[in-house]
Amino acid sequence: MELLLFGIAKDIVGESNIDLSDQSSVPQSVAELKLFLSAEYPDFQKLTSLAIAVNSEYAGDEVLLKSGDEIAIIPPVSGG
Amino acid sequence: MMQEPIIEIVDVLEVDGVYRELSDPLSGGICVFVGTVREFTNNEEVVSLEFETYKTMALKEMRKIADQAIAKWQLNKVVIRHAVGVKGVEEPVVVIGASSGHRDACFAACRYMIDTLKETVPIWKKEIFKNKTVWVSAHP
């Protein structure tokens, strides 16, 4: 299960992606993924907001993560 | 008849041709908004801006915005085009355009589309100053 990182998320982690399958306990939902990120990389807690996309759509905390999903961290956007 | 909106993310943003893309026999008005690189942020001199995107998702979100605007206002043509990469002062970074039968619709639609793009589309902007870089909006 691969996690894509963009913008400041890439700087916080130091990589442009993380393989979640390597983790000792793989997050099962968006809520669990957010908890995992905050614990592993406390700088995420300092951001204005933190959203998760699953298969290139914004995903709420209740969304379950399946192997094969394309998961992305969406830090505060700033286009335009 | 509404034509398919033009939704693109490009390395080099050409704004000169947008008028022709929006020109339409059923339209009495064309509005174009162009976002450009400003030299100063809070009195600090900006050298350049660097944009990156999650492209597949950004194109989907841009299309949603265009579809919402088309449903809400009677638009004949729509363009949403955003640049990525490093952009210098005065360079265009985003162009939003709409044409419609009457001017109220295209004015309102352009305002809605740029405001919503800034809230939802996964594009990130880094301000490059002489001595530091800042991801815009990342921190409160």
Backbone of each chain as ProteinMPNN parsed JSONL, in Angstrom:
{"seq_chain_A": "MELLLFGIAKDIVGESNIDLSDQSSVPQSVAELKLFLSAEYPDFQKLTSLAIAVNSEYAGDEVLLKSGDEIAIIPPVSGG", "coords_chain_A": {"N_chain_A": [[0.857, -1.192, 0.0], [0.821, 1.978, -1.099], [1.813, 5.287, -0.278], [1.38, 8.507, -1.4], [3.213, 11.551, -1.439], [3.076, 15.077, -1.223], [4.099, 18.531, -1.719], [4.522, 20.268, 1.329], [4.289, 17.975, 2.815], [5.978, 16.145, 1.699], [8.426, 17.264, 2.358], [8.318, 17.042, 5.161], [8.36, 14.28, 5.617], [10.539, 13.526, 4.11], [10.647, 12.011, 1.879], [9.183, 11.096, -1.321], [7.295, 9.17, -1.367], [5.76, 6.612, 0.731], [5.951, 3.235, 1.7], [3.315, 1.694, 2.987], [2.857, -0.901, 3.639], [5.105, -1.859, 4.799], [4.996, -1.136, 7.414], [4.671, -1.881, 10.964], [2.075, -2.053, 12.084], [-0.432, -1.868, 9.881], [-2.275, 0.92, 8.789], [-5.831, 0.88, 8.83], [-7.844, 2.526, 8.077], [-8.781, 5.876, 6.99], [-8.829, 7.545, 9.231], [-7.153, 6.103, 10.994], [-4.804, 6.229, 9.543], [-4.227, 8.969, 9.671], [-3.71, 9.209, 12.412], [-1.475, 7.579, 12.61], [0.349, 9.046, 11.022], [0.578, 11.453, 12.477], [1.729, 10.504, 14.811], [4.109, 9.341, 13.947], [5.369, 11.347, 12.5], [5.558, 14.148, 13.914], [5.446, 16.8, 12.977], [3.329, 17.02, 11.226], [1.189, 17.685, 12.805], [1.353, 20.386, 13.093], [0.371, 21.6, 10.865], [-1.988, 23.622, 8.962], [-4.167, 22.183, 8.02], [-5.027, 18.765, 7.259], [-5.546, 16.571, 4.762], [-6.722, 13.498, 3.283], [-6.443, 11.635, 0.329], [-8.086, 9.068, -1.446], [-7.623, 6.974, -4.091], [-7.544, 9.213, -5.78], [-9.624, 10.895, -4.866], [-11.0, 13.084, -2.417], [-11.107, 11.814, 0.881], [-13.092, 10.864, 3.638], [-12.697, 10.449, 7.268], [-13.798, 7.96, 7.882], [-13.401, 6.273, 5.771], [-12.315, 3.169, 4.487], [-9.144, 1.594, 4.007], [-7.758, -0.16, 1.32], [-5.689, -2.801, 0.004], [-3.834, -1.933, -2.854], [-5.15, 0.434, -3.251], [-4.676, 3.831, -4.271], [-3.167, 6.075, -2.325], [-3.023, 9.332, -0.99], [-1.385, 11.999, 0.696], [-2.748, 15.082, 1.428], [-1.655, 18.053, 1.989], [-2.335, 21.485, 3.161], [-3.782, 23.121, 0.42], [-2.616, 25.328, -2.199], [-3.011, 26.546, -4.717], [-3.328, 28.676, -7.659]], "CA_chain_A": [[0.0, 0.0, 0.0], [1.743, 3.098, -1.267], [1.294, 6.593, 0.11], [2.04, 9.568, -2.159], [3.409, 12.768, -0.64], [3.251, 16.288, -2.026], [4.278, 19.805, -1.022], [5.231, 20.229, 2.605], [4.268, 16.6, 3.335], [7.204, 15.52, 1.186], [9.53, 17.799, 3.169], [8.215, 16.52, 6.529], [8.752, 12.863, 5.638], [11.847, 13.389, 3.485], [10.514, 11.093, 0.734], [7.958, 11.413, -2.065], [6.276, 8.157, -1.052], [6.043, 5.667, 1.827], [5.236, 1.968, 1.528], [2.658, 1.428, 4.267], [2.88, -2.343, 3.931], [6.294, -2.124, 5.611], [4.781, -0.737, 8.808], [4.333, -3.015, 11.832], [0.612, -2.186, 12.032], [-0.87, -1.123, 8.702], [-3.529, 1.633, 9.051], [-6.97, 0.26, 8.138], [-8.812, 3.549, 7.664], [-8.208, 7.226, 6.89], [-8.606, 8.023, 10.604], [-5.946, 5.441, 11.521], [-3.642, 6.749, 8.806], [-3.903, 10.285, 10.228], [-3.086, 8.974, 13.722], [-0.131, 7.044, 12.335], [1.213, 10.13, 10.523], [0.837, 12.401, 13.572], [2.626, 9.879, 15.78], [5.41, 9.074, 13.321], [5.945, 12.624, 12.028], [4.776, 15.144, 14.68], [5.289, 18.074, 12.265], [2.005, 17.068, 10.585], [0.233, 18.309, 13.731], [1.487, 21.847, 13.029], [-0.203, 22.121, 9.624], [-3.322, 24.232, 9.011], [-5.137, 21.11, 7.815], [-4.424, 17.578, 6.651], [-6.572, 15.748, 4.118], [-6.249, 12.27, 2.644], [-7.185, 11.24, -0.872], [-8.022, 7.656, -1.8], [-7.908, 6.856, -5.522], [-7.646, 10.592, -6.272], [-10.801, 11.618, -4.371], [-10.928, 13.362, -0.984], [-11.715, 10.71, 1.629], [-13.381, 11.152, 5.046], [-12.03, 9.595, 8.26], [-14.404, 6.631, 7.976], [-13.099, 5.461, 4.58], [-11.384, 2.063, 4.749], [-8.045, 1.503, 3.046], [-7.577, -1.518, 0.804], [-4.439, -2.929, -0.743], [-4.077, -1.542, -4.244], [-5.616, 1.825, -3.296], [-3.675, 4.897, -4.362], [-3.47, 6.944, -1.182], [-2.162, 10.515, -1.021], [-1.533, 13.019, 1.74], [-3.02, 16.384, 0.821], [-1.494, 19.167, 2.931], [-3.13, 22.633, 2.713], [-3.523, 23.433, -0.991], [-2.327, 26.751, -2.395], [-2.933, 26.87, -6.136], [-3.817, 29.995, -8.062]], "C_chain_A": [[0.892, 1.242, 0.0], [1.059, 4.422, -0.958], [2.088, 7.653, -0.649], [2.094, 10.843, -1.323], [3.678, 13.959, -1.553], [3.526, 17.478, -1.119], [5.033, 19.622, 0.277], [5.243, 18.825, 3.204], [5.538, 15.859, 2.911], [8.418, 15.985, 2.005], [9.526, 17.204, 4.578], [8.734, 15.086, 6.598], [10.153, 12.656, 5.057], [11.842, 12.416, 2.313], [9.281, 11.524, -0.054], [6.922, 10.295, -1.988], [6.752, 7.258, 0.084], [5.301, 4.379, 1.473], [4.643, 1.569, 2.871], [2.686, -0.052, 4.637], [4.066, -2.714, 4.81], [6.067, -1.845, 7.101], [4.355, -1.942, 9.649], [2.817, -3.171, 11.948], [0.089, -1.262, 10.94], [-2.197, -0.414, 9.007], [-4.672, 1.074, 8.192], [-7.962, 1.288, 7.601], [-8.087, 4.891, 7.561], [-7.913, 7.774, 8.284], [-7.33, 7.414, 11.186], [-4.684, 5.944, 10.83], [-3.226, 8.114, 9.372], [-3.223, 10.144, 11.593], [-1.644, 8.487, 13.56], [0.822, 8.169, 11.931], [1.577, 11.098, 11.646], [1.837, 11.833, 14.571], [4.035, 9.758, 15.208], [6.145, 10.362, 12.939], [5.172, 13.772, 12.681], [4.594, 16.481, 13.951], [3.948, 18.166, 11.515], [0.975, 17.761, 11.478], [0.271, 19.832, 13.639], [0.809, 22.453, 11.802], [-1.604, 22.695, 9.846], [-4.406, 23.168, 8.866], [-4.391, 19.924, 7.216], [-5.555, 16.725, 6.083], [-5.914, 14.523, 3.5], [-7.106, 12.027, 1.409], [-6.993, 9.745, -1.098], [-8.495, 7.538, -3.249], [-8.303, 8.203, -6.127], [-8.977, 11.281, -5.994], [-10.577, 11.885, -2.885], [-11.69, 12.283, -0.223], [-11.893, 11.105, 3.094], [-12.718, 10.136, 5.962], [-12.529, 8.148, 8.247], [-14.016, 5.712, 6.81], [-12.037, 4.408, 4.912], [-10.343, 1.983, 3.635], [-7.861, 0.054, 2.624], [-6.248, -1.591, 0.06], [-4.736, -2.63, -2.208], [-4.637, -0.136, -4.362], [-4.424, 2.757, -3.515], [-4.04, 5.942, -3.304], [-2.507, 8.125, -1.21], [-2.449, 11.41, 0.171], [-1.699, 14.353, 1.042], [-2.847, 17.457, 1.897], [-2.257, 20.386, 2.387], [-2.767, 23.039, 1.28], [-3.33, 24.942, -1.154], [-2.116, 27.079, -3.866], [-3.417, 28.29, -6.4], [-2.759, 31.074, -7.91]], "O_chain_A": [[1.613, 1.515, 0.96], [-0.096, 4.653, -1.318], [3.314, 7.701, -0.559], [1.154, 11.171, -0.598], [4.417, 13.852, -2.532], [3.233, 17.452, 0.076], [6.045, 18.923, 0.334], [6.114, 18.511, 4.015], [6.091, 15.058, 3.665], [9.317, 15.199, 2.303], [10.581, 16.897, 5.131], [9.458, 14.723, 7.525], [10.868, 11.735, 5.453], [12.9, 12.037, 1.81], [8.426, 12.234, 0.474], [5.804, 10.446, -2.481], [7.945, 7.149, 0.367], [4.163, 4.421, 1.004], [5.362, 1.159, 3.782], [2.554, -0.411, 5.808], [4.052, -3.745, 5.484], [6.857, -2.269, 7.944], [3.766, -2.895, 9.139], [2.313, -4.294, 11.917], [0.157, -0.038, 11.055], [-3.15, -1.063, 9.437], [-4.507, 0.828, 6.998], [-8.815, 0.966, 6.775], [-6.939, 5.028, 7.985], [-6.873, 8.395, 8.501], [-6.524, 8.116, 11.796], [-3.63, 6.071, 11.453], [-2.038, 8.39, 9.535], [-2.276, 10.869, 11.897], [-0.733, 8.919, 14.266], [1.948, 8.247, 12.42], [2.728, 11.517, 11.765], [2.677, 12.553, 15.11], [5.022, 10.034, 15.889], [7.368, 10.453, 13.04], [4.242, 14.312, 12.083], [3.672, 17.228, 14.279], [3.487, 19.264, 11.204], [0.013, 18.351, 10.986], [-0.674, 20.5, 14.06], [0.681, 23.673, 11.702], [-2.309, 22.313, 10.78], [-5.447, 23.247, 9.519], [-3.269, 20.062, 6.729], [-6.406, 16.225, 6.819], [-4.713, 14.511, 3.231], [-8.326, 12.191, 1.435], [-5.888, 9.22, -0.961], [-9.606, 7.942, -3.592], [-9.268, 8.306, -6.884], [-9.418, 12.135, -6.764], [-10.039, 11.04, -2.17], [-12.783, 11.882, -0.626], [-10.965, 11.617, 3.72], [-12.237, 9.098, 5.51], [-11.778, 7.224, 8.562], [-14.273, 4.509, 6.858], [-11.012, 4.704, 5.525], [-10.631, 2.268, 2.473], [-7.813, -0.847, 3.462], [-5.746, -0.587, -0.445], [-5.774, -3.033, -2.733], [-4.613, 0.444, -5.447], [-3.323, 2.515, -3.021], [-5.079, 6.598, -3.384], [-1.31, 7.945, -1.431], [-3.594, 11.561, 0.598], [-0.903, 14.719, 0.178], [-3.787, 17.744, 2.638], [-2.774, 20.333, 1.272], [-1.599, 23.27, 0.967], [-3.821, 25.73, -0.347], [-1.179, 27.789, -4.229], [-3.853, 29.0, -5.494], [-3.018, 32.239, -8.209]]}, "seq_chain_B": "MMQEPIIEIVDVLEVDGVYRELSDPLSGGICVFVGTVREFTNNEEVVSLEFETYKTMALKEMRKIADQAIAKWQLNKVVIRHAVGVKGVEEPVVVIGASSGHRDACFAACRYMIDTLKETVPIWKKEIFKNKTVWVSAHP", "coords_chain_B": {"N_chain_B": [[-25.318, 25.253, -27.454], [-23.49, 23.745, -24.862], [-19.992, 23.429, -24.879], [-17.428, 20.92, -24.338], [-15.612, 21.568, -21.388], [-12.357, 23.114, -21.273], [-9.719, 21.739, -19.66], [-6.715, 21.901, -18.125], [-3.335, 21.145, -17.083], [-0.269, 22.645, -17.263], [3.172, 23.121, -18.367], [4.099, 25.508, -19.408], [2.307, 28.427, -19.445], [0.198, 29.766, -21.734], [-1.433, 32.687, -22.332], [-2.468, 34.245, -24.324], [-4.062, 33.062, -26.33], [-6.484, 32.459, -25.2], [-8.79, 33.985, -25.438], [-9.717, 33.365, -28.01], [-10.35, 30.692, -27.617], [-12.579, 30.905, -26.04], [-14.365, 32.361, -27.432], [-17.555, 32.661, -28.972], [-20.541, 32.105, -30.77], [-23.018, 32.267, -29.445], [-22.542, 33.74, -27.235], [-22.589, 36.746, -25.377], [-20.8, 37.826, -23.755], [-17.45, 37.606, -22.499], [-15.389, 36.494, -19.967], [-12.198, 36.662, -18.455], [-9.928, 35.518, -16.091], [-6.683, 36.052, -14.932], [-4.166, 34.751, -13.007], [-1.178, 35.908, -11.549], [2.395, 36.072, -10.845], [3.307, 37.782, -8.012], [5.478, 40.381, -6.912], [5.997, 40.959, -4.242], [5.479, 39.615, -0.975], [3.96, 40.275, 1.968], [5.697, 42.512, 2.197], [8.132, 41.327, 1.647], [10.609, 40.443, -0.703], [9.847, 38.439, -3.422], [11.455, 35.893, -5.17], [10.777, 33.834, -6.937], [8.005, 31.624, -7.716], [7.213, 28.252, -6.977], [5.399, 25.649, -8.332], [3.7, 22.629, -7.593], [1.911, 19.573, -8.294], [-0.677, 17.114, -7.689], [-1.393, 15.447, -10.183], [-3.42, 13.792, -11.493], [-5.551, 13.867, -9.701], [-5.898, 16.626, -9.421], [-6.757, 17.428, -11.976], [-9.228, 16.125, -12.033], [-10.564, 17.45, -9.937], [-10.568, 20.064, -10.915], [-12.201, 19.716, -13.126], [-14.602, 19.093, -11.838], [-15.189, 21.583, -10.701], [-15.56, 23.155, -12.982], [-17.796, 21.837, -14.069], [-19.685, 22.292, -12.033], [-19.938, 25.075, -12.199], [-20.904, 25.35, -14.788], [-23.357, 24.101, -14.502], [-24.611, 25.814, -12.726], [-24.526, 28.446, -13.799], [-25.45, 29.702, -16.975], [-23.286, 28.746, -19.122], [-21.349, 29.018, -22.059], [-18.781, 28.381, -22.945], [-15.859, 27.137, -21.265], [-12.711, 27.581, -19.712], [-10.149, 26.217, -17.773], [-6.991, 26.495, -16.711], [-3.884, 25.616, -15.436], [-0.57, 26.38, -14.362], [2.497, 24.542, -13.752], [5.68, 24.125, -12.053], [8.591, 26.309, -11.987], [8.001, 29.743, -11.614], [8.5, 33.085, -12.598], [8.459, 36.568, -11.455], [5.618, 38.369, -12.479], [4.885, 36.447, -14.334], [2.244, 34.448, -15.763], [0.21, 32.175, -13.878], [-2.192, 30.893, -13.588], [-5.13, 30.538, -15.529], [-8.469, 31.408, -15.934], [-11.487, 31.117, -17.58], [-14.655, 32.115, -18.978], [-17.47, 32.028, -21.156], [-20.617, 33.508, -21.896], [-24.167, 34.067, -22.426], [-24.962, 36.513, -21.321], [-23.354, 39.129, -19.383], [-23.355, 38.945, -16.531], [-23.38, 36.229, -15.781], [-20.874, 35.155, -16.666], [-19.04, 36.747, -15.259], [-19.682, 36.071, -12.552], [-19.252, 33.31, -12.626], [-16.502, 33.028, -13.194], [-15.376, 34.146, -10.893], [-16.32, 32.35, -8.964], [-15.061, 29.988, -9.858], [-12.231, 30.463, -9.656], [-12.009, 31.021, -6.925], [-12.878, 28.597, -5.791], [-11.089, 26.777, -6.884], [-8.755, 27.517, -5.521], [-9.37, 26.538, -3.024], [-9.804, 23.75, -3.2], [-8.341, 22.299, -5.174], [-5.648, 20.074, -5.65], [-2.909, 21.54, -5.714], [0.223, 22.92, -5.05], [2.045, 25.653, -3.736], [5.19, 27.065, -3.535], [6.857, 29.676, -2.038], [9.68, 31.354, -3.055], [12.099, 33.054, -1.547], [14.873, 35.378, -1.131], [16.413, 34.356, 0.988], [15.073, 32.18, 2.033], [12.577, 29.52, 1.809], [9.041, 29.055, 1.498], [6.214, 27.055, 2.029], [3.165, 27.926, 0.873], [0.375, 28.789, 2.88], [0.625, 26.524, 4.463], [1.028, 26.525, 7.236], [-0.718, 27.749, 10.196]], "CA_chain_B": [[-24.888, 23.963, -26.859], [-22.25, 23.842, -24.095], [-18.909, 22.563, -25.337], [-16.605, 20.346, -23.269], [-14.673, 22.549, -20.847], [-10.923, 22.851, -21.471], [-9.124, 21.61, -18.324], [-5.329, 21.49, -18.378], [-2.19, 21.549, -16.265], [0.768, 22.803, -18.287], [4.452, 23.66, -17.898], [4.156, 26.916, -19.821], [0.927, 28.903, -19.598], [0.003, 30.781, -22.775], [-2.752, 33.287, -22.104], [-2.927, 35.04, -25.472], [-5.05, 32.375, -27.154], [-7.672, 32.096, -24.424], [-9.946, 34.688, -25.983], [-10.238, 32.584, -29.143], [-10.955, 29.445, -27.106], [-13.848, 31.222, -25.379], [-15.226, 33.061, -28.381], [-18.692, 31.781, -29.201], [-21.628, 32.906, -31.364], [-24.161, 32.448, -28.541], [-22.104, 34.498, -26.066], [-22.501, 38.2, -25.453], [-19.752, 38.271, -22.839], [-16.337, 36.695, -22.193], [-14.572, 36.941, -18.835], [-10.961, 35.909, -18.253], [-9.111, 35.89, -14.93], [-5.312, 35.527, -14.994], [-3.385, 34.904, -11.777], [0.226, 36.112, -11.906], [3.347, 36.081, -9.721], [3.496, 39.127, -7.452], [6.876, 40.52, -6.476], [6.159, 41.09, -2.792], [4.553, 39.014, -0.025], [4.221, 40.919, 3.262], [6.867, 43.39, 2.044], [9.367, 40.586, 1.353], [10.759, 40.272, -2.144], [9.746, 37.065, -3.91], [12.289, 35.637, -6.346], [9.938, 33.046, -7.84], [7.085, 30.67, -7.09], [7.319, 26.914, -7.564], [4.131, 24.934, -8.187], [3.639, 21.209, -7.91], [0.527, 19.102, -8.261], [-1.07, 15.704, -7.796], [-2.055, 15.827, -11.427], [-4.673, 13.086, -11.809], [-6.605, 14.371, -8.819], [-6.119, 18.051, -9.708], [-7.588, 17.536, -13.182], [-10.599, 15.732, -11.651], [-11.16, 18.526, -9.123], [-10.807, 21.21, -11.812], [-13.372, 19.374, -13.934], [-15.791, 19.24, -10.974], [-15.468, 23.016, -10.566], [-16.133, 23.607, -14.26], [-19.146, 21.273, -14.195], [-20.564, 23.011, -11.095], [-20.191, 26.419, -12.735], [-21.747, 25.208, -15.982], [-24.707, 23.773, -14.031], [-25.197, 26.941, -11.993], [-24.696, 29.585, -14.695], [-25.527, 29.192, -18.34], [-22.013, 29.088, -19.758], [-21.167, 28.378, -23.364], [-17.441, 27.79, -22.985], [-15.09, 27.298, -20.027], [-11.294, 27.179, -19.703], [-9.394, 26.284, -16.513], [-5.65, 26.01, -17.058], [-2.953, 25.997, -14.371], [0.832, 26.054, -14.652], [3.355, 23.977, -12.706], [7.085, 24.447, -12.242], [9.069, 27.567, -11.398], [7.491, 30.91, -12.342], [9.074, 34.343, -12.146], [7.578, 37.716, -11.244], [4.744, 38.776, -13.597], [4.464, 35.334, -15.19], [0.933, 33.902, -15.44], [0.216, 30.825, -13.299], [-3.503, 30.276, -13.763], [-6.1, 31.303, -16.308], [-9.836, 30.913, -15.794], [-12.314, 31.904, -18.489], [-15.997, 31.631, -19.283], [-18.292, 32.889, -22.003], [-22.038, 33.287, -21.62], [-25.069, 34.951, -23.167], [-24.941, 37.842, -20.704], [-22.113, 39.279, -18.628], [-23.443, 38.574, -15.116], [-23.06, 34.806, -15.613], [-19.441, 34.843, -16.788], [-18.35, 37.367, -14.127], [-19.912, 35.265, -11.343], [-18.663, 31.978, -12.794], [-15.037, 33.124, -13.063], [-15.101, 34.38, -9.472], [-16.559, 31.072, -8.286], [-14.091, 28.957, -10.259], [-10.9, 30.699, -9.084], [-12.094, 30.88, -5.46], [-13.003, 27.177, -5.442], [-9.793, 26.153, -7.23], [-7.797, 27.78, -4.44], [-9.75, 25.775, -1.828], [-9.949, 22.293, -3.323], [-7.514, 21.601, -6.169], [-4.347, 19.743, -5.067], [-1.746, 22.218, -6.284], [0.944, 23.547, -3.932], [2.882, 26.778, -4.162], [6.286, 27.398, -2.628], [7.427, 30.994, -2.29], [11.134, 31.339, -2.948], [12.66, 34.368, -1.222], [16.338, 35.326, -1.253], [17.069, 33.571, 2.04], [14.256, 31.077, 2.571], [11.421, 29.107, 1.004], [7.858, 28.852, 2.344], [5.019, 26.466, 1.413], [2.09, 28.878, 1.167], [-0.822, 28.312, 3.609], [0.839, 25.253, 5.174], [0.918, 26.697, 8.69], [-1.649, 28.807, 10.579]], "C_chain_B": [[-23.551, 24.152, -26.154], [-21.213, 22.902, -24.686], [-18.153, 22.019, -24.129], [-15.675, 21.418, -22.704], [-13.221, 22.13, -21.145], [-10.259, 22.893, -20.101], [-7.7, 21.11, -18.519], [-4.385, 21.943, -17.275], [-0.98, 21.528, -17.196], [2.062, 23.337, -17.668], [4.585, 25.147, -18.238], [2.745, 27.379, -20.137], [0.886, 30.03, -20.617], [-1.37, 31.401, -22.561], [-3.312, 33.988, -23.345], [-4.052, 34.378, -26.264], [-6.372, 32.102, -26.467], [-8.932, 32.759, -24.975], [-10.573, 33.896, -27.128], [-10.907, 31.302, -28.661], [-12.344, 29.695, -26.513], [-14.854, 31.884, -26.317], [-16.33, 32.124, -28.861], [-19.872, 32.604, -29.741], [-22.805, 33.161, -30.421], [-23.818, 33.323, -27.34], [-22.082, 35.993, -26.354], [-21.427, 38.746, -24.542], [-18.714, 37.192, -22.639], [-15.591, 37.297, -21.013], [-13.353, 36.052, -18.728], [-10.287, 36.437, -16.993], [-7.744, 35.265, -15.123], [-4.64, 35.809, -13.659], [-1.911, 34.961, -12.133], [1.103, 36.169, -10.649], [3.604, 37.527, -9.287], [4.883, 39.217, -6.816], [7.042, 40.536, -4.964], [5.073, 40.324, -2.039], [4.904, 39.587, 1.334], [5.525, 41.723, 3.245], [8.185, 42.648, 1.83], [9.429, 40.287, -0.132], [10.766, 38.795, -2.537], [10.607, 36.924, -5.161], [11.477, 34.886, -7.399], [8.964, 32.208, -7.024], [7.297, 29.328, -7.773], [6.035, 26.153, -7.266], [4.337, 23.455, -8.434], [2.217, 20.723, -7.713], [0.46, 17.586, -8.17], [-1.994, 15.695, -9.006], [-3.378, 15.111, -11.687], [-5.822, 13.621, -10.973], [-6.924, 15.829, -9.139], [-7.014, 18.22, -10.937], [-9.036, 17.153, -12.879], [-11.294, 16.847, -10.879], [-11.453, 19.766, -9.979], [-12.052, 20.952, -12.667], [-14.66, 19.51, -13.118], [-16.186, 20.71, -10.869], [-16.116, 23.552, -11.843], [-17.572, 23.112, -14.393], [-20.134, 21.969, -13.263], [-20.917, 24.387, -11.651], [-21.118, 26.362, -13.947], [-23.191, 24.917, -15.571], [-25.383, 24.989, -13.401], [-25.473, 28.15, -12.894], [-24.775, 29.024, -16.107], [-24.284, 29.639, -19.089], [-21.92, 28.365, -21.099], [-19.801, 27.715, -23.487], [-16.713, 28.085, -21.676], [-13.654, 26.831, -20.257], [-10.785, 27.282, -18.275], [-8.023, 25.678, -16.805], [-4.675, 26.527, -15.999], [-1.543, 25.571, -14.752], [1.466, 25.335, -13.465], [4.805, 24.293, -13.043], [7.414, 25.803, -11.632], [8.619, 28.741, -12.261], [8.054, 32.194, -11.73], [8.023, 35.445, -12.023], [6.915, 38.14, -12.563], [4.303, 37.615, -14.48], [3.075, 34.854, -14.786], [1.056, 32.489, -14.87], [-1.127, 30.123, -13.436], [-4.356, 31.175, -14.648], [-7.452, 30.597, -16.22], [-10.687, 31.739, -16.738], [-13.667, 31.264, -18.7], [-16.646, 32.581, -20.265], [-19.746, 32.493, -21.822], [-22.875, 34.312, -22.381], [-25.016, 36.374, -22.656], [-23.807, 37.914, -19.682], [-22.193, 38.81, -17.175], [-22.977, 37.134, -14.889], [-21.557, 34.564, -15.692], [-18.617, 35.532, -15.704], [-18.457, 36.468, -12.889], [-19.214, 33.916, -11.44], [-17.149, 32.023, -12.629], [-14.651, 33.303, -11.606], [-15.229, 33.069, -8.692], [-15.446, 30.067, -8.606], [-12.702, 29.217, -9.674], [-10.94, 30.54, -7.567], [-12.126, 29.405, -5.053], [-11.714, 26.425, -5.769], [-8.802, 26.321, -6.081], [-8.11, 26.968, -3.182], [-9.603, 24.273, -1.991], [-8.933, 21.597, -4.235], [-6.114, 21.334, -5.605], [-3.168, 20.259, -5.902], [-1.104, 22.963, -5.121], [1.951, 24.55, -4.466], [3.931, 27.045, -3.097], [6.811, 28.773, -3.006], [8.932, 30.911, -2.062], [11.604, 32.78, -2.749], [14.174, 34.268, -1.347], [16.959, 34.351, -0.259], [16.271, 32.39, 2.57], [13.194, 30.678, 1.552], [10.275, 28.78, 1.948], [6.756, 28.185, 1.529], [3.821, 27.323, 1.831], [0.906, 28.165, 1.827], [-0.593, 27.059, 4.446], [0.601, 25.383, 6.672], [-0.036, 27.829, 9.028], [-0.918, 30.135, 10.822]], "O_chain_B": [[-22.592, 24.647, -26.747], [-21.497, 21.736, -24.962], [-18.225, 22.579, -23.036], [-15.011, 22.112, -23.473], [-12.913, 20.943, -21.251], [-10.229, 23.938, -19.45], [-7.498, 20.007, -19.026], [-4.595, 22.968, -16.627], [-0.702, 20.517, -17.84], [2.05, 23.927, -16.587], [5.114, 25.933, -17.452], [2.067, 26.801, -20.986], [1.453, 31.102, -20.406], [-2.376, 30.692, -22.606], [-4.505, 34.288, -23.402], [-4.907, 35.072, -26.814], [-7.291, 31.567, -27.087], [-10.008, 32.161, -24.976], [-11.794, 33.768, -27.214], [-11.912, 30.872, -29.227], [-13.184, 28.795, -26.49], [-16.046, 31.952, -26.02], [-16.086, 30.946, -29.124], [-20.163, 33.682, -29.223], [-23.514, 34.156, -30.573], [-24.685, 33.621, -26.519], [-21.63, 36.443, -27.407], [-21.153, 39.946, -24.53], [-19.038, 36.005, -22.611], [-15.203, 38.465, -21.046], [-13.447, 34.835, -18.889], [-10.096, 37.643, -16.838], [-7.643, 34.081, -15.444], [-4.552, 36.959, -13.228], [-1.436, 34.154, -12.932], [0.599, 36.3, -9.534], [4.049, 38.367, -10.07], [5.387, 38.244, -6.254], [8.1, 40.17, -4.452], [3.899, 40.371, -2.407], [6.026, 39.408, 1.81], [6.344, 41.624, 4.159], [9.248, 43.27, 1.831], [8.426, 39.921, -0.746], [11.58, 38.01, -2.05], [10.508, 37.724, -6.091], [11.48, 35.236, -8.579], [9.085, 32.098, -5.804], [7.531, 29.26, -8.979], [5.628, 26.022, -6.112], [5.049, 23.061, -9.357], [1.413, 21.377, -7.047], [1.402, 16.877, -8.522], [-3.201, 15.904, -8.889], [-4.36, 15.752, -12.063], [-6.932, 13.808, -11.472], [-8.089, 16.225, -9.128], [-7.92, 19.054, -10.941], [-9.966, 17.772, -13.396], [-12.46, 17.155, -11.127], [-12.469, 20.433, -9.785], [-12.853, 21.857, -12.901], [-15.68, 19.976, -13.626], [-17.367, 21.048, -10.937], [-17.092, 24.301, -11.793], [-18.461, 23.869, -14.781], [-21.28, 22.212, -13.639], [-22.07, 24.811, -11.578], [-21.998, 27.207, -14.114], [-24.132, 25.409, -16.192], [-26.594, 25.167, -13.533], [-26.513, 28.797, -12.775], [-24.211, 27.966, -16.386], [-24.222, 30.749, -19.618], [-22.371, 27.227, -21.234], [-19.673, 26.631, -24.058], [-16.913, 29.131, -21.058], [-13.415, 25.816, -20.912], [-10.962, 28.314, -17.628], [-7.914, 24.49, -17.108], [-4.643, 27.721, -15.702], [-1.345, 24.533, -15.384], [1.034, 25.495, -12.323], [5.124, 24.678, -14.168], [6.631, 26.369, -10.869], [8.822, 28.747, -13.476], [8.079, 32.361, -10.51], [6.871, 35.284, -12.426], [7.564, 38.25, -13.603], [3.412, 37.795, -15.31], [2.748, 34.848, -13.599], [1.892, 31.703, -15.314], [-1.194, 28.894, -13.403], [-4.315, 32.4, -14.54], [-7.566, 29.385, -16.401], [-10.614, 32.967, -16.699], [-13.82, 30.045, -18.617], [-16.411, 33.788, -20.223], [-20.074, 31.323, -21.623], [-22.353, 35.294, -22.908], [-25.024, 37.327, -23.435], [-23.353, 36.887, -19.177], [-21.199, 38.324, -16.636], [-22.267, 36.852, -13.924], [-21.014, 33.835, -14.862], [-17.606, 34.986, -15.262], [-17.451, 36.146, -12.258], [-18.65, 33.431, -10.459], [-16.573, 31.144, -11.988], [-13.7, 32.68, -11.133], [-14.373, 32.725, -7.878], [-14.953, 29.378, -7.713], [-12.049, 28.271, -9.232], [-10.012, 29.985, -6.979], [-11.478, 29.011, -4.084], [-11.298, 25.542, -5.02], [-8.098, 25.379, -5.716], [-7.222, 26.733, -2.363], [-9.306, 23.579, -1.018], [-8.693, 20.401, -4.07], [-5.457, 22.261, -5.132], [-2.54, 19.529, -6.668], [-1.798, 23.566, -4.302], [2.608, 24.336, -5.484], [3.616, 27.226, -1.921], [7.168, 29.011, -4.16], [9.394, 30.459, -1.014], [11.52, 33.609, -3.655], [14.703, 33.195, -1.637], [17.892, 33.618, -0.587], [16.736, 31.675, 3.458], [12.942, 31.385, 0.577], [10.493, 28.293, 3.057], [6.393, 28.677, 0.46], [3.51, 27.423, 3.018], [0.49, 27.09, 1.397], [-1.528, 26.574, 5.083], [0.05, 24.482, 7.305], [-0.168, 28.775, 8.251], [-1.552, 31.137, 11.153]]}, "name": "protein", "num_of_chains": 2, "seq": "MELLLFGIAKDIVGESNIDLSDQSSVPQSVAELKLFLSAEYPDFQKLTSLAIAVNSEYAGDEVLLKSGDEIAIIPPVSGGMMQEPIIEIVDVLEVDGVYRELSDPLSGGICVFVGTVREFTNNEEVVSLEFETYKTMALKEMRKIADQAIAKWQLNKVVIRHAVGVKGVEEPVVVIGASSGHRDACFAACRYMIDTLKETVPIWKKEIFKNKTVWVSAHP"}
